[in-house]
Amino acid sequence: MSKKRTLSTTMRIVHRYLGFFLAGIMAVYALSGIVLIFRDSDFLKQEKQVVKTVKPNTSGEDLGRMLELRGFKAEREEGDVVYFKEGTYNKTTGVADYTTKELPIVLEKMTHLHKAKSGDPLFFLNVFFGLSLLFFVVSSFWMFMPKTSIFKKGLYFTAAGLVLTLILLFV
């Protein structure tokens, strides 16, 4: 005779196995999230020398866009050479020689996963991961019987986490 599963049992089983399945993804998201906190600094970044040829006689604003340098600003010009914080640009030849600071390739790929937009193939993984985390939130309330003290304490911790998040968002 087969036993009929309750909603509570089903939620617990799905919660358990989905949790095991997503453990690796959660580790990657956690690490990339920590790295992203320091994106405005040079933490873990390595210098990379770049020599790029662009259209000769390019103006300052267009040059910054072509070289993909944020906050680009020409500091001075001497003859045909334009000097900027990261390097130089020869207006006659169109050769730009500059340095950038980039994360190592593995960390770069991880942060790209974390920041994927709707046009990226990783978009579907991000949506799946987000929905899975939302399922974890909901299914966690089926892990303990509602009348137990653990469940009631869990509700207090849930409320505290929600209040702390709201305070941090609006303060």
KEKESE-691927 format. One record per residue (C-alpha): residue in three letters; x, y, z. Coordinates in steps of 0.001 Angstrom, whole numbers, plus 500000, padded with zeros to 6 digits. Each point is the difference from the previous one (the first is absolute). Example, Ala and Ser with C-alpha at 12.3 -4.5 7.8 and 13.67 -1.06 7.14 Angstrom:
BEGIN
Ala512300495500507800 Ser501370503440499340 
% end
This chain:
BEGIN
Met500000500000500000 Ser501480503371499005 Lys500194502839502445 Lys498552503339498936 Arg502459502869500384 Thr498890503132501754 Leu500784503479498673 Ser502369500457502921 Thr501969496859499132 Thr500145500913496307 Met501243503509500769 Arg502694498611502307 Ile501196497495497386 Val500133502565497188 His501684502513502349 Arg502670497440500926 Tyr500898498818496497 Leu499744503427498362 Gly502297501263502759 Phe502583497337499222 Phe499691500703496265 Leu500492503746500441 Ala502810499833502586 Gly502719500551497360 Ile498100502816498317 Met499435501688503359 Ala503723499804500772 Val500849501679496677 Tyr497370502717500511 Ala501224500620503555 Leu503637500374498906 Ser499164502166496994 Gly497748502171502157 Ile502848500596502440 Val502374500855497130 Leu497394502401498542 Ile499911501940503262 Phe503587501062499218 Arg499418500828496304 Asp500773503673500600 Ser503469499117501309 Asp502998498119498614 Phe499486497077502397 Leu501086496752498258 Lys500472501829496668 Gln503065499515497825 Glu501533502553497647 Lys499760499226496306 Gln501884501893497280 Val497841500782496956 Val501108501309496598 Lys497021500804497818 Thr499701501771496659 Val496976502231499527 Lys499044502663497498 Pro502676502739499765 Asn499126503532501223 Thr497266498751502314 Ser498675502560502487 Gly500266499463503771 Glu496451498859500725 Asp499904497642496996 Leu503438498641500905 Gly498821499048503471 Arg497014498193498489 Met502138498175497394 Leu502498498880502625 Glu497132499071502358 Leu501472502023502863 Arg497542501367502550 Gly500579503528501154 Phe502476500611497204 Lys501643503429500101 Ala502910501257497918 Glu502560501637502291 Arg502172501745497423 Glu501179500002496386 Glu503590500248498801 Gly500233500076496229 Asp498080497011498662 Val499933498144503328 Val497042500235502376 Tyr500783499027503597 Phe497319498597502281 Lys500051498315503410 Glu500295496467498635 Gly502430500659497120 Thr500498501802496698 Tyr498370500379496577 Asn501792501011496799 Lys497581502099497921 Thr501946499423496763 Thr500286496199500126 Gly496886499305502106 Val501987497777502377 Ala498948500073503642 Asp502321498456502589 Tyr498485499730503447 Thr499549497775503064 Thr496791498644501443 Lys499335498144503224 Glu497938496844499665 Leu498973497116502181 Pro501592496602499312 Ile497987498141497337 Val498244497623502443 Leu498815502861502221 Glu499017502026496924 Lys497819497125498747 Met498455499580503464 Thr499104503682500287 His498600499949496453 Leu497719497163501110 His498885502102502968 Lys499295503076497826 Ala498471498237496958 Lys497322502034498201 Ser496915498812498146 Gly501933499826496703 Asp502625497591501375 Pro499619496208499732 Leu500659499896503770 Phe496753501914500511 Phe498056496738500311 Leu502340498680502686 Asn499551503225501978 Val496205499809499752 Phe500050496312501021 Phe502322500784502901 Gly497858502935501167 Leu496818497923499845 Ser501767497181501857 Leu501023502375502785 Leu496423501250500199 Phe498854496369500278 Phe502501499505502863 Val498465502943501819 Val496483498619499660 Ser500831496315500544 Ser502019500723503144 Phe496710500634501788 Trp499065496335499404 Met503153498692501673 Phe498494500143503518 Met496493499541501319 Pro498304503403500537 Lys499171499351503666 Thr503592499282501052 Ser502211502527501792 Ile502655499672497275 Phe497485501153497379 Lys498889502948502146 Lys503625501031500646 Gly500629499640496267 Leu497220502500499308 Tyr501680502477502367 Phe503317499549498199 Thr498241500426496642 Ala498389503232501194 Ala503350501231501382 Gly501714499293496660 Leu497266501813498117 Val500121503023502336 Leu503820500166499874 Thr499925499907496184 Leu497402502781499851 Ile502027502113502429 Leu503169499548497937 Leu498146500821496786 Phe498483503236501280 Val502678501346502335 
% end
